[in-house]
Amino acid sequence: MPKIDEYEVEVLNAFEKGQLTSVATKAELARFKAAARATVIKGRRVNIRLSSGDLNDVQVKALEEGMPYQTLIASVLHRYVTGRLTEQSEPCRQGPS
């Protein structure tokens, strides 16, 4: 276990003694539980065709983000379908001008 400071020891002791209470609402707890369940549940397998250039760009971006490219693709798709990823008015492409 990494070293923890005095405050963290105090919080840990309070937690272990059952002295802490949640400040989350029932709706927030339900949302957190649903997110945890969705994280644990493995999804179904999907095969898609991508151009070589797009796949290469995704692999480079995933490497920059420090994650497998399949995880990046799944994350981008999830954010899009949940409305947390939207189109920009002008595409933002990197590369030579």
NORWO-V303951 format. One record per residue. N is the residue number from 1. NEAR is the number of other C-alpha atoms within 10 Angstrom. Layout:
BEGIN
<<N:NEAR> <N:NEAR>>
END
This chain:
BEGIN
<<1:3> <2:4> <3:7> <4:10> <5:8> <6:9> <7:9> <8:11> <9:12> <10:12> <11:13> <12:14> <13:13> <14:12> <15:12> <16:10> <17:9> <18:9> <19:9> <20:12> <21:7> <22:6> <23:8> <24:10> <25:9> <26:9> <27:9> <28:11> <29:13> <30:12> <31:12> <32:13> <33:12> <34:11> <35:11> <36:11> <37:11> <38:11> <39:10> <40:8> <41:8> <42:8> <43:9> <44:5> <45:5> <46:5> <47:5> <48:4> <49:6> <50:9> <51:8> <52:9> <53:9> <54:10> <55:14> <56:13> <57:13> <58:17> <59:18> <60:13> <61:15> <62:17> <63:13> <64:9> <65:11> <66:10> <67:12> <68:13> <69:19> <70:12> <71:11> <72:18> <73:14> <74:12> <75:11> <76:13> <77:14> <78:13> <79:12> <80:13> <81:10> <82:9> <83:9> <84:10> <85:12> <86:10> <87:7> <88:7> <89:6> <90:6> <91:7> <92:7> <93:7> <94:6> <95:5> <96:4> <97:4>>
END
